[in-house]
Amino acid sequence: MRPRSIALSCTATVLSAAVLAAAAAAQTAPAPALNLSPSQFPGVLTGPVQIGPMTLLNGTQTDYRIRVFPVLLGQRRDGGIFVREEARARRSAGRVVAVQTRRFDLVPGEARSVFSRMRRVPRTGSFYGGVLFQGTPRVRPSDREQITNILQLNASVLLDPVAARRRLRFATEPIRAESPEKGTLRLLVPVSNRGNVYRRVGAAVVVRDGSGEVAARTRAKGVKILPGAIVDLPAVPQQKLPAGDYTLSATLRGTGRAVRAKGSMRLFGVNAVATRTARLTDFDSPTAFRGQEVEVKASFENTGNVPYAPEAELLVRSAGGEEPGAVVKRRPMEVDRAEPGETGAIQTEVELPDDTRSYQLTVRLLAGTRLIDSRDVSVTPTERPPVLTRAKNWITENAVVVVGVLLVALIIGGIAGIGYVRRLKQAGARPG
């Protein structure tokens, strides 16, 4: 049976654009303009479905090499949608979606249409991904020192399950309060989509004071949440709430059944809640020698409004393949306490296993089980050099210090020598 076709015309939008530096560039290449239409294919997944056509138009004066990938979509806690780039996600998408062609060339003014099809219906009964077009300009030898703009345009494929297979299931976490700016209070209602439908969810939030009286009512604007994602629905009370203890409650909208969330907060001033959050600022790849512990250092900035020392942990994974391997070591890190707006140090020591050439080190800042921020670096352990080589390296790396010490020593020696000569002259001038 021939697959049914789904098509929708709309203006294409660029989901994401990545700029890769080919070398240190003195000039910037003109911004290319590739247009993809349509940019979305919504529908219901009733069986093997043909998707398309997706038409890519080269509106530039540059030849492009185009690669085509089936992809899955992800969602951040702030609600933003992104294309999942990890190799595992692309393999999963490839098992569900087939594209008509994997690569082609596109000359200026040319348009190329591509179809894709669903290989099968996933176990969830729904599919939320897309077809990603990655365009790399053909670079002439004389232009190889310029920046290369690699564009990524995604045609989102948003296929809901049939009515009989739709499963609405949402869960919540405790409501949190934060003060992103002085005098501003924001409530966050964390919602987890455990069903199989891309669904818009909102919330009605009530704030009660210590006596149980309603102090404020507000609404969290609805956000569409992908299955498997957790999104923090923001709600901003308009009232100025004085210092004190408050209880928070929220009733979700759009969940199909009653789902509620609870929380509490303590204000130490008008709309001022103790906000404990941070971000990593520095994390450089450490020097690692085989068979010896590696000193791992990082730093963070306290972006909250009270003194804070976040929890931190170091994850060690093997590296070198398409994606990092499983976690082989997990170690807590020592964290300095920092004042608001100040930076603090993070450090630990770990011995890397000897069975892999290189590793990925990940520093994670945590608030309980909630991830605040993370950064990755790669490190390749080497054999520790001999003592003489280490001494030479130290002198080379600290040449300015060595020269300064020698100059100071020469000056002190010169002064001492002059004083000694003077004393000798004075002794010779005395009558015998």
Residue, then its C-alpha position, 0 to 999 in steps of 0.5 A: m500500500r502506498p504511504r499517505s502523504i502529509a504536506l503543509s506550506c508555511t514560511a520556513t524558519v531557521l531552527s538553529a545556525a552553527v558557525l564553525a571557525a575553519a581558521a583565524a579569520a581576518q574577514t567575515a564571509p557574507a551571510p548566506a541565505l538558504n530557505l526551507s519551506p515548509s518548516q513544519f509538518p504537523g499531523v497524526l501518526t496513523g501508520p507509514v506516512q510519507i512526509g514532504p516535499m521539503t524544498l530547500l532554495n539556495g538564495t546565495q551566490t555560493d555553491y553548497r554541499i547539503r547533508v540531510f539527517p533525520v533528528l529528534l527534538g528536545q526541550r529545555r526547562d525554559g521551554g526552548i526547543f532544540v535539535r538533539e545532536e548526540a549520535r545516539a539520538r540521530r541513530s534512534a531517529g534514523r530507525v524511525v524516519a528514512v530520508q530520500t537522499r542523504r546528500f546533494d549539491l545546491v548551486p546558486g538559485e537552485a531549489r531541491s525538494v526532498f521527501s522522507r517517510m516513516r519507517r514504522v510507528p514508534r512504541t509511543g505512537s507519536f513522533y516529534g523530530g524532524v529532517l535537518f538540512q546542513g549546508t556547507p559552502r564550497v570554499r575556493p582555495s583563496d578563501r580558506e582563511q575565511i570563516t565558514n558558515i555552516l547552516q542548519l535548517n530543520a523541518s519539524v515533524l510533529l506527529d501526534p498519536v491516534a485518539a485511541r493511543r493518546r495518553l495524557r499524563f503529567a507530574t509536578e515537582p515542588i514550586r520554586a520561587e526566585s528573585p531574578e531582579k530586585g523587587t521582582l518575584r517569579l514562581l516556577v511550576p515544574v511540569s513533567n510530560r510523562g505521556n505521549v502527546y505534545r501538549r500545551v499546559g498552563a497553571a493557575v497559582v495561588v499564594r497564601d500568607g502565614s494566616g492562610e489568607v490569599a495574598a496573590r493570584t497569578r497565572a503561568k502562561g501555557v507552554k507546549i511540552l514535549p513527551g519526556a521533557i520537564v519545563d518550568l512554567p513561570a508565573v509573576p505575581q503583580q502584588k508586592l509581598p512583604a517579608g514572611d512565610y508563604t505557601l504556594s499552590a498551583t492547578l495545571r490547565g490542559t492536562g486532561r485531569a486535575v494535577r496540582a503542585k505545592g511549595s513554600m517560600r520565605l521572603f526576607g524583604v518585599n518580593a525578595v526571596a533567597t535565590r541560590t543559583a550559580r553558573l560555571t565560569d572557568f573550566d580548563s583541561p587539566t594536565a594529566f599523567r598516567g598512574q597519578e591523580v589529576e588536579v581538576k579545578a573550575s570556578f563559578e559565579n554566584t548569580g543569586n542574592v545570598p551567599y552560596a556554595p552549590e553542590a558540585e560533582l565530577l564525572v569521568r567518561s571515556a572519549g574518542g568515539e562519536e559520543p562519550g562512553a558511560v560514567v566510569k568515575r563520579r566524585p564530589m568536589e570541594v566548593d568555596r562559598a561565594e558572596p552574590g556576584e562573586t566567584g568561588a573555586i571548585q576542585t578535586e583530585v581523581e586518578l584516571p583509569d589506564d584503559t582509555r587514551s582520552y577522557q571527557l571530564t564533566v563538572r556539574l553544579l547541582a541543587g539537590t538533584r536539579l542540574i544548575d550548570s555543567r561544562d565538559v573538557s577532554v583530557t589525554p593522560t601522558e607519561r610523566p616526563p623525567v625530572l630534568t625535563r620537568a625542570k627545563n619546562w618549569i624554567t621555560e614556563n616561568a622565564v619572567v620569574v626566573v629572570g626577575v629573581l636573577l636580576v634581584a640577586l645581581i642587584i643585591g650582589g652588586i650592592a653587597g660587593i660595592g659595600y665590601v670594596r668601600r669597607l676595604k678602602q676604609a680599612g686601608a686608609r686607617p693609620g697603622 
